[in-house]
Amino acid sequence: MGTPVHLDQLEVVGYANVFGSKMLPSVAPPVFRLKADADRAFVPPYSLNAGFLCNATEVTHAELEELRDAEEITLFDAAFPARADYELWVDQSFQWHYEQRGEAERKLRDIADRAIKDAEEAFAGGDFEAAEHLSGVAISADDRRVEPLAIKAAIRRLQGNPAGERLMAELGAPALKDKFEVLVADYCASRWQSPPTALECRRRPPRIKGVALCHAAA
């Protein structure tokens, strides 16, 4: 697509992904279509700038259906108008939402907060499977949060998996290495039921609350 198209001329017909349950909640890039010509649709990669869709890949309606059948995109039963500064996201029940970006981000942060709290409780209670799942939910909802990766790292530390722990540290907080280590150690300490084994970690200062990663673009 050579010429930018204003969002007022477009409608949303789906999103460019097919999510599994472990991938939700998640923001989804919309698939757009011209209101005036249903055979002209636009898929990622693209950019949105000042209310315009720029540098999108243009496809026909038949190609949209091919992408859907190949499970590369999801199409809605009915289209709706595109809007500037709106975010499309899919919740854990596979329900989609198209909301003002600030409202969408607030809801996703709330989901991440609840998932982190539940993951901490599951971890402290020794239910590592639930803690792992809930940490994944929190990461999907807000990938800036470091706590869920710290919980995953703590699980791997207690399981004697140093390679897995290092990977979580690399993903979680390259710029906050020392704080990340304190957080992991504190989660491990919360599992102390008896004197620590060789796989368990030594006590560290109290948990750091609200540690978050910045977007790479920040």
C-alpha positions in Angstrom: 0.0 0.0 0.0 1.8 3.1 -1.2 -0.7 5.8 0.0 -1.6 6.1 3.7 -5.3 5.5 4.4 -7.2 7.4 7.1 -8.8 5.1 9.7 -12.2 6.9 9.0 -12.2 5.0 5.7 -11.6 1.7 7.3 -13.3 -1.0 9.3 -11.9 -3.8 11.4 -12.7 -7.3 10.1 -10.4 -9.4 12.3 -7.0 -9.6 13.8 -3.7 -11.0 12.6 -3.2 -14.0 14.9 -4.9 -17.2 16.0 -4.4 -17.4 19.8 -4.1 -20.5 21.9 -5.2 -20.5 25.5 -1.6 -20.0 26.8 -1.2 -16.8 24.7 -4.0 -14.9 26.3 -4.8 -12.2 27.2 -3.1 -10.4 24.4 -3.1 -7.3 22.2 -3.9 -8.2 18.6 -3.1 -6.2 15.5 -6.3 -5.5 13.6 -7.0 -6.6 10.0 -8.6 -3.6 8.2 -10.8 -3.3 5.1 -11.9 -0.3 3.1 -15.5 0.6 3.8 -16.0 1.6 0.2 -14.5 -1.5 -1.3 -14.8 -4.8 0.5 -12.3 -6.5 -1.8 -9.4 -4.3 -0.5 -8.1 -5.4 2.9 -4.9 -4.6 4.8 -2.8 -6.8 7.1 0.4 -6.4 9.0 3.1 -5.4 9.0 2.0 -1.8 9.0 2.2 1.3 11.1 -0.4 3.7 12.6 0.5 7.3 12.5 -1.8 10.3 13.4 -4.9 8.4 12.5 -3.5 7.0 9.2 -2.7 3.4 8.3 0.7 3.3 6.6 2.8 0.7 4.8 0.3 -2.1 5.1 0.2 -5.2 2.9 -2.9 -5.1 0.8 -4.8 -8.3 0.1 -8.1 -9.3 -1.5 -11.1 -10.8 0.2 -10.2 -14.2 -1.2 -6.7 -13.9 0.2 -8.2 -12.9 3.6 -10.1 -16.2 3.5 -7.0 -18.1 2.6 -5.1 -16.6 5.5 -8.0 -17.5 7.8 -8.0 -21.1 6.6 -4.3 -21.3 7.1 -4.8 -20.1 10.7 -2.7 -17.0 10.2 -5.6 -14.5 11.0 -8.9 -14.5 12.7 -11.9 -13.0 11.0 -15.0 -11.6 12.7 -18.6 -12.4 11.8 -19.3 -8.7 11.4 -17.0 -5.7 10.7 -17.0 -2.5 12.8 -15.5 1.0 12.2 -11.9 1.5 12.9 -10.9 4.3 15.3 -7.8 6.2 16.1 -6.1 5.5 19.4 -8.0 2.3 20.0 -6.5 -1.1 20.9 -7.8 -4.5 19.9 -7.2 -7.2 22.5 -8.4 -10.7 23.3 -9.2 -11.9 26.8 -8.8 -15.3 28.4 -12.3 -16.3 27.3 -11.3 -15.6 23.6 -13.6 -12.5 23.6 -12.2 -9.6 21.7 -12.4 -6.0 22.9 -11.9 -2.8 20.9 -11.3 0.1 23.3 -9.5 3.3 23.8 -5.9 2.5 24.2 -5.7 3.9 27.8 -8.7 1.9 28.9 -7.4 -1.3 27.3 -4.0 -0.8 28.9 -5.6 -0.3 32.3 -7.6 -3.5 32.0 -4.6 -5.5 30.9 -2.6 -4.1 33.9 -5.4 -5.1 36.2 -5.3 -8.7 34.8 -1.5 -8.8 35.2 -1.8 -7.5 38.8 -4.3 -10.2 39.7 -2.4 -13.0 38.0 0.9 -12.0 39.7 -0.8 -12.0 43.1 -2.3 -15.4 42.5 1.0 -16.7 41.1 2.8 -15.6 44.3 0.2 -17.4 46.4 0.5 -20.5 44.3 4.2 -20.4 44.4 4.3 -19.9 48.2 2.0 -22.9 48.5 4.2 -25.1 46.4 1.8 -25.3 43.4 4.5 -24.6 40.8 2.3 -25.6 37.9 -0.3 -23.0 38.8 2.4 -20.4 39.5 3.9 -21.1 36.1 0.6 -20.7 34.3 -0.4 -17.6 36.2 3.0 -16.0 35.5 2.4 -16.7 31.8 -1.0 -14.9 32.0 0.7 -11.9 33.6 3.4 -11.8 30.9 0.8 -12.0 28.2 -1.2 -9.2 29.8 1.7 -6.8 30.4 5.2 -7.9 29.2 6.8 -5.0 31.0 6.3 -6.7 34.4 9.3 -8.4 35.9 7.6 -10.2 38.7 6.2 -13.1 36.6 9.7 -13.8 35.1 11.2 -13.7 38.6 8.6 -16.3 39.8 9.5 -18.5 36.8 13.2 -18.0 37.7 12.6 -19.0 41.3 10.8 -22.1 40.2 13.7 -23.1 38.1 16.1 -22.3 40.9 14.3 -24.6 43.3 14.1 -27.3 40.6 17.9 -27.1 40.1 17.6 -25.7 36.6 20.3 -23.0 36.4 20.1 -22.7 32.6 16.4 -22.0 32.8 16.9 -19.5 35.6 19.5 -17.6 33.6 17.2 -17.4 30.6 14.4 -15.9 32.8 16.9 -13.4 34.1 18.0 -12.5 30.6 14.4 -12.0 29.5 13.3 -10.2 32.6 15.8 -7.6 33.7 19.1 -7.1 31.9 19.1 -3.5 33.2 17.9 -4.5 36.7 20.1 -7.6 37.3 20.7 -7.0 41.0 17.1 -6.2 41.8 15.9 -9.1 39.8 18.2 -11.4 41.8 16.8 -10.0 45.0 13.3 -10.6 43.9 14.0 -14.2 42.8 15.7 -14.9 46.1 12.8 -13.5 48.1 10.4 -15.7 46.2 12.5 -18.7 47.0 12.7 -17.7 50.7 8.9 -17.6 50.8 9.0 -21.4 50.1 11.0 -22.1 53.3 9.1 -24.8 55.1 12.3 -26.3 56.7 16.0 -25.7 56.6 17.0 -25.0 53.0 18.4 -27.7 50.8 21.3 -27.3 48.3 18.7 -26.3 45.7 17.2 -23.6 47.8 18.4 -20.1 47.9 19.7 -18.0 50.8 17.5 -15.3 52.4 17.6 -11.8 50.8 16.0 -8.5 51.7 12.2 -8.0 51.4 10.5 -8.3 48.0 10.6 -5.3 45.8 7.1 -4.2 44.8 6.1 -2.7 41.5 9.4 -3.4 39.6 8.6 -3.0 36.0 10.4 -3.0 32.7 10.1 -0.1 30.3 9.0 -0.7 26.7 12.0 -0.9 24.4 10.7 2.1 22.6 10.6 4.2 25.8 
